[in-house]
Amino acid sequence: MRIHFYLRFHTNFGQQLQVTGNIPALGSDTQTPFSLSYLNDEFWHGSIEVDPVQQESINYQYQLVNADGTIIREWGNDRVINTLSGRFEEIQVVDTWNHAGEYENAFYTAPFLESLLPSHNNKKVKHPKQYTHIFRVKAPLLHKNEVLCLVGNHVDLGEWSTDKPVLLQAEGNWWTVALNLPKEGFPLQYKYGIYNTNKKSFVRFEDHNNRVLYGDAMQHKLTIVHDGFAHLPNNSWKGAGIAIPVFSLRTSKSFGVGEFNDLEALVDWARTVGMKMIQILPVNDTTATHTWSDSYPYAAISAFALHPIYVNLEKVAGKKQSALIKPLKKKQKLLNELAEVDYDEVMKFKLSVLMELFLAQKDELQEDEAYQEFFKKNRHWLVPYAAFCYLRDKHNTADFTQWKQHSEYDAAAIEKFVSPRLKHHDQILFHYYVQYHLHCQLKDATAYAHKHGIIVKGDIPIGIYRYSCDAWMAPGLYNMDQQAGAPPDDFAIKGQNWGFPTYNWQRMQEDGFTWWRQRFEQMSEYFDAFRIDHILGFFRIWSIPLHAVEGIMGRFVPAIPVHINEFHQNGIWFDYHRYAKPYITDQILWDIFHVSSSYVKETFLTEAGFGQYAFTEAFNTQRKVEQYFATLEANDHNQWLKQGLFDLHSNVILFEEEGSKGLQFHFRFGMEQTRSFQSLEWNTQQQLKDLYVNYFFRRQDDFWMKEAMKKLPALKASTNMLICGEDLGMVPHCVPDVMKQLGILSLEIQRMPKDPKREFFHPNDAPYLSVVTPSTHDMSTVRGWWEEDREKTQRFFNNELGQWGDAPAFCEAWINKAILIQHIYSPAMWCVFQIQDILGMEEKLRRDNPHDERINIPANPKHYWRYRMHISLEDLAREKAFNHELKEYLHAGGRC
């Protein structure tokens, strides 16, 4: 049997189209795709021979190979030819490229297929005995009783009459129909339309021009047409969601902290007001120190393990061990009444009770088939994680480089280490036990959400904790000599240093991103969608060397450096020590340290000639300075001295590219604010500024786009969850285009416009494939923000809210409400609100002090993550008038 592939696609010179599939002729055995040939301006074509006896069906997909060798695959894996064993000697498929950025593709992701959109009658389609053509097309947003129909210029298509159109049937993702069309009717002109089967009436035609199909219907020949999407207004679906960390939930049943169980109460409330999404922060285990500093949810010791703090003890105990739980009621009540999470106390009590329950239940565990299935499916991460936790506690540190045994991971040695024959096996098994119950409880909670038509959106941190099980197992996947962070901004003027190692993307790509695929697979057990924290890190990451402390000492990696010749070409006399070393003079020392200047010179510096100073060997990095002050008394004066020395270290214009032998450099971010730059003469400043602007805003863009396209398409293709990107910060020009190409939803925040010419972003201007929100966990709430900058608030009040006169000093409930309503009416697919901003609409429900509602302060790396709702979800559910009002707003905005 011969199969012809015809693909509608307009290419540029040097591009090539290929077909991949599940048969040898399409590369299944050799990984060598089948190449198509240019046919004309409309089609690429190719044909293969297939033995129908050996192959029942073919699944295939197209990919574009650019002139530089990069590959772009079309989205989806639902093209199928399943009529090979029939009566046809020849099959031709006429296809339309499925661009990943088509917003209709979002409706074929897990949340829409499984929870949000009603499924149409999807019985197996029966073809007539005689047919020459199969038409397939997609239309994700049809209403109840609506089906697609086909009308055209052929007598079998009604000759454009809408009285009795040809009706299509739902089959998988496609609407399909098989027709017997004689060759005299070609070329065929046709359109899809919508037909209401209940009213038995034609509703409307699709938009755009008529579709045209060339070719005839020869005997023993079948034509299969994949027509892409029906041209209908498929950007009308809108939803709203609530964003809250699990630890912030409050119910009468929780134990001083929100638990997975509490998500069910949140689902009940969200359903009442018409919300369709619950968005949470990462829920992975962060237990590194057994102190409150482990409250930081983005420093997980495992990208797979769940945090024990979220377990519900009563559910673990069941009826059989309920006696172990009853004595804790008083302690539970005490912890649950606290305004904020007492992380240390909650963890202490939960782990002690879990150990008691484990000892009572461990024998039954081995006989539990569900547990055995969980263990078998997850052992690739579960066994190393349990061993890691045991070794962490044995050595009193998660820093595996300090362990006396197993400091370097060896899979075979760890398998022996977790053997049931060893004395410590119960302590290993305990971690299996806790993870199993966490899995069951989160699975139950998300299943409950799906049952009630609500999806759950998770969060993937951009980095991994330096002393995590992941780093221990595969340090080669990470650049352990670097620290990830973010450049300076209005929220953190010294930049951010998260301390995480950066990803070794080249190594990850070599094994097909196995670690990422496993991570996504496990997340899809619970979540329908996820937020990629700091998606800019897939283009380039802000990388800080280990010897630095502050984020301001970092640079973007990868980045095209500035060659020394470029300075000469731009008329800049290049002085290595002047530009690439801290610039320290007597005047600068006096400006920073005043009367302490002499002490600083004597203790930390040495003369470098020409009236300049340099750090001595003992203090020539920020890290050495930090270690020195760690040995001194912690007081304000020493903190001031340390910060001043940090500022001296960052008073530099260029960072040398490692290994370049003084030939390649990167500009320090915010160069113009340095005293070093300000001390240069005017002409040199202008020349350096030109190079600086070129470095940051021009030369890198295409390079960073290619970097992202090496990673993101492969990662997106490995999951069917809906992907949203947190694209905030210093956003390269290429980022919106790449996200649009891949159909990744952007994040739009009113007070953080991406257009540098605008002070505020208006939700009305949001693209459809986006999430709009007035605030995130990394910033103040609407009410808190209102009090931060009086002048900015006044401009917002007049220009964005359209109000006259002076803005109120505090964010009154009607203002909070007006801001949320702006977001509700946005054209964005999703609007998401923090619970604090929702409650801020009602005077009697909002918290007294808005600054107590802040979840995180990014500028403070030692922040204690402990915010909790000040009212319980049960009490919130009883606020009938408030809930009805919120539902009315969502309904009016088309989000209910």
Buried (B, 14 or more C-beta within 10 A) or exposed (E): BEBBBBBBBEBEEEBBBBBBBBBBBBBBEEEEBBEBEEEEEEBBBBBBEBEBEEBEEBBBBBBBBBEEEEBBBBBBBBBBBEBBEBEBEBBBBBBBBBBBBBBBBBBBBBBBBEBBBEEBEEEEBEBEEEBBBBBBBBBBBBEEEBBBBBBBBBEBBBEBEBEEBBEBBBBEBBBBBBBEBEEEBBEBBBBBBBBBEEEEEBBEBBEEEBBEBEBBBEEEBBBBBBBBBBBBEBBEBBBBBBBBBBBBBBBEBBBBBBBBBBBBBBBBBBBBBBBBBBBBBBBBBBBBEBEBBBBBBBBBBBBBBBBBBBBBBBBBBEEEBEEBBEEBEEBBEEBBEBEBBBBBBBBEBBBEBBBBBBEBBBEEBEEEEEBEEBBEEBBBBBBBBBBBBBBBEBBEBBBBEEBEEBEEBEEEEBEEBBEEEEEEBBBBBBBBBBBBBBBBBBBBBBEBBBEBBBBBBBBBBBBBBBBBBBBBBBBEBBBBEBBBBBBBBEBBEBBBBBBBBBBBBEBBEEEEBBBBBBBBEBBBEBBBBBBBBBBBBBBBBBBBBBBBBBBBBBBBBBBBBBBBEBBEEEEBEBEEEBBBBBBBBEEBBEEBBEEBBEEBBEBBBEEBEEEBBBBEEEBBBBBBBBEBBEEEEEEEEBEEBBBBBBBBBBBBBBBBBEEEEEEBBBBBBBBEBBBBBEBBEEEEBEBBEEBBEBBBEEBBBEBBBBBBBBBBBBBBBBBBBBBBBBBBBBBBEBBBBBBBBBBBBBBBBBBBBBEEEEEBBBBEBBBBBBBBBBBBBBBBBBBBBBBEEEEBBBEBBBEBEEBEEEBEEEBBBEBBBBBBBBBBBBBBBBBBBBBBBBBBBBEEBBBEEBEBBBBBBBBEBEBBBBBBBBBBBBBBBEBEEBBEBBBEBBEEBBBB
